[in-house]
């Protein structure tokens, strides 16, 4: 466990709870989620962006408070030993410490996210009318087709786990290098590197640094259920994406 990550202990607790209890993903999971996060996870009321935060969080250059509004064009930043869990429109995110996330959009739906540095776990609502969404990191552009995604953006590499749903991963170093990923349960995590390794810019990776329980939490903030029905795994991808 990363002792510098203020969410690591909560993730470990939730993971151990599911591994030993065998509970289904129903209301019975409220107890461990409340234990870990201190409140019942439920859909945020209109006008509220932030579900939980710790430490120093900046939104559009100002220190945030629990009542701060995060918009589809906001810059959200965390410092050491801090995090923020928030929703914007139909999307919800956990932004980990030492991270900078620039949202890009003109209404209630973001059209793009730039993870300038750091780590973010995100779930996205359905886009209609031909609208598209992309996550941009230092080394990759990820087209989103309605899904859950965990992203890390470092100076010379990125890490992308398509937790469920469909993404298209494109190398920034060579846009001809791309991969379509369709998963139901963290099936194909990837590293995208700035310089080829063994002749490749997109490489297999392990599933790391995020949990199903965190996905349950952020989906709840936007009034949805995750696409799995039991603690042991996923049954089908989420419908309508």
N, C-alpha and C positions, 0 to 999 in steps of 0.2 A: 504493500500500500504506500502511496506517495504521501508522506507526512506533510508536504507543503500544499497539498490540495485540500481545501476546506470541505469539499464534498466527498472525499475518499472514504471517510469513516461511515458516512450514510450509505454510500453505495455498497460497502462491504456488509453492513448490517442487513440491507435488503436482500442481497445475494444469498447470504447465509440463511436468512429466514425462509426463502423459497426453496433452497436446497434441502432443508430439513423438514419442512412442514407438509409439503405436498398439496398445499391449498390451491384451489382454482382461482383464476383471475376474475373475481367477483367482488362484491362488497366486503368479503372477508379480508381483502388486501388493504382496506382502509386503515386497519390498526397499525401495521408496520409502517405504512406511508406516513401516518400521523406521528408515530414514534420518531421517525427519521427526520421529518420536515416540520413538525410542530403544529400542523393544521390539516384539516380535511381538504384533500385536493378536489376542487370542483370548478365549474366554469366561472371565469372571472366576470363580474358585472360590467355592463357598458361603461366605458370611460376609464376603467382600471387597467393598467398595463402590467404592473409588477406584482407577482405573487410572493416572492421571497427574495431577499438580498442580504449580503453580508459584506462588511468592510467598505472600502471606498469604491463607489461606482459612479461613473460620469456618463451623462446623457447630453449630447450636443454641447460639450465643453463645460457643463455645470454639474456640481455634485448632486447626485440623485437622492431622492427620498422615496419612501414607499408610495407616495402619491404622484410621483413624476409620470408624465405621459410620454410614452415612446411611440414615435410615428414611423410611417413607412419610409421616411428619408432620414432617420436619426442615426447618429454615430454613438454607439454604446461601447464603453470602455470599462474594464476592470483592472484593478491593481493587484499586488501580491496579497495572497490570503483573502481574496474576495470573490464573489460570484453574484450573478443576478439571474433569476428565473422569471421570464416575462412572456407576454403574448401581444401580437400585433395583428389585428384582423383574425384570419383563420389559421395563423401560424403561431407556434410557440417554441420557445428556445430556453436552453440552459447555457449561459455564457460563463465559462470557467475563468479562473484567475489569469491575470496578465494577458488579456485578450482585447482586441479591437475589432468591432464588427460594424461595418457601414451598410445600412439598409438603403435600398434605392427603390422608390415608388412614388406615385402621385395621389393615390387614394387609400382605401383600406387594405389593399393587397400590395405587397412588395413584388417588384418585378425582378429584382436581383439582390444579392447579398455579397459583400466583399469582406471576407475574413482576412483582414490585413495581417494579423498575427494571433496566435492562441488557439482555443478549442471551443467548439459549440456543438451542442446536440439540438436538432431541430426536427419538428414535424410540420407538414405543410397541408393546407387545405386545397381543395380542388379548384383549378383554374378553368374558366369557360371562355367562349368567344375567341379562341385562338391565343389567349394570353399565355406567355411562357415565363418560366422562372429559372434562374441560374445562380449557383454559388461560385464565387471566384476566390481562389486561394493563390498563394505565391506561385504554384507550379501547375495548377489545374483549373479548368472550368467544368462545372458539373451541371448538366441540364437536369431539371427536376420534373418528374411526371406524377407528382402527388405521392409522397413517401415520407419515411423517417430516415434521417441521415445524421451521422456523426462525423465531424470534420475537424482536422487539425492543420494549421498553416504555419510552417517553419521556413526559415530562410532559404533552404535548398531542397525542401521536400514537403509533400502534403500527405495526409492520411485520410482516406475516405472509407467509411463503412455505410453501405446502403442497407440499413437495418431491415427495411421491408419496402417493397415497391420497385420502381423503375428509375434508373438514372442513366445518363450518358456522360462518361468521363472523358475529357479531352485534355491532352497534354498542352500546356502553354508553350513548351519548348518546340513542339512540332505538332501543329493542329491536325495533321494527318493521322497521328497516333491517337486512337480513341477506342473506347470499349463501352458497349451497352451492357448494363448490369440489371438483372431482374432477380430479386430475392424475396424470400419469405421470412428468413431468420438469420440475419447477419452472415449470409452464405459466402459473400465474395468481397471481403475488405481488400483495399488496395493502397499501396504507396505509389505516389506519382513524384518522380525525382527530377531535379533540374538537369542532371547529367546522367547519361545512360549507364546502367549497371548490367553487365553481361549483354549489352546491346539493346536493353529494354528501358523504356521510360515509365511504364506502368507495370508494377510488380505485385504479386500476391502478398498479403499481410495477415496477421492474426486479428481476431476481434479483441479490442482492448479499450479500457478507460471509459466505458459507458455500460449501462445496464438496461434490461427490459423494464425494470421498475421505474427508472427515470422516464422512459418512454410512456409508461402508463400515466405518470404524473403530468407531463406536458400535454398529452392528448386530452386529459381531463380538463385542463385549463381552457380548452377551446370546444368543450362539449362533445368530444368524440371518445370512442373506445379504441384501444389498440387492436391490431388484427390478429390477436391470439386469444385462446379461450382457456388455456391451462398453463400451469407453472412450468411444465416440461418443455413447451415449445409453441410454435405457431401452427394453426390449422390451414388457413388460406390467406392470401393477400387481402388487404382492405378493399372493399367494394367501392366502385364509382371513381376510380383513379386511373 
